[in-house]
Amino acid sequence: MELRHLRYFVTLAEELHFSRAAARLGISQPPLSQQIQALEEELGARLLHRTNRRVDLTEAGRLFLVEARATLAQAERAADIAGRAQRGEIGELKLGFTASAPFTVTIPKMIFAFRQAFPAVHLTLQEMTTKQQLDAMTERRLHVGFIRSPVYPTMTPELKALELFREPLVAILRADHPLTAGDPTDRIALSTLAAEPFVMHPRAVGTGLHDQITALCQQAGFSPRVSQEAREAPTIVGLVAAGLGVTLLPSSFRRIRVEGVAYRDLADQGAMTAMWLAYPEHDLSPAARAFVDLVAAHQPVAGQEH
């Protein structure tokens, strides 16, 4: 039994006239009669009473009509679901993000735009470090991720990274630190922090910032003396407020309101950090592909975060 046999029967049951039913179906009457007869033979039941003047449904035909309509409706629903899934309109998207991502302007807007465009996609958000995200994507536990550094030791050829925007790193100091005197818009040189103790993420956490900050300090002529480590950026800012040292973080963390700290822009060239969208280039689910396409459309050229 094929779906077309059910469509033929349902159309004939609605018209109760072979010629009109054949016209609706776009076929001639003899093939329609042959297909209905073949359906009855396959079922072992008479579905129609035929006379020279009219066609009526038998009791078996009336009951079969209910099930035939339900089967056709389910088949149409299955085809619709398959099509929507292929277009990325339904399914699941597992999205990773670094701790700083929610503090940016761009990334929440991108996620909101995707939610508006694809409301039926189940979105699972997971806060993870850059290393954790890259590992999870390599192991197919994560579809896409917002990361801080695409040049990470665990970055594999299967993963691709799209630069979204760049933002400056800022120095965070106690509000009473001598370097905070003067105009708050004044920039400070990284070299002026050479003698300061630093509060930083542990390198093993894999945030992507540790190595970058270390490299920038070395370019400025010193190696940072780490006095305290903390895994979470808000904790790091709190430890700065407690007088345990200074730190460098992306400027988006200015949105963290902690009493007793001051933010200062850096005068050093290259004191920037970038946010990237990473994903497996050749193994994207339709929903993940839709997300990547949406992000690329909203961010065609990497620029500075505002």
Disulfide bonds with the S-S distance in Angstrom:
none
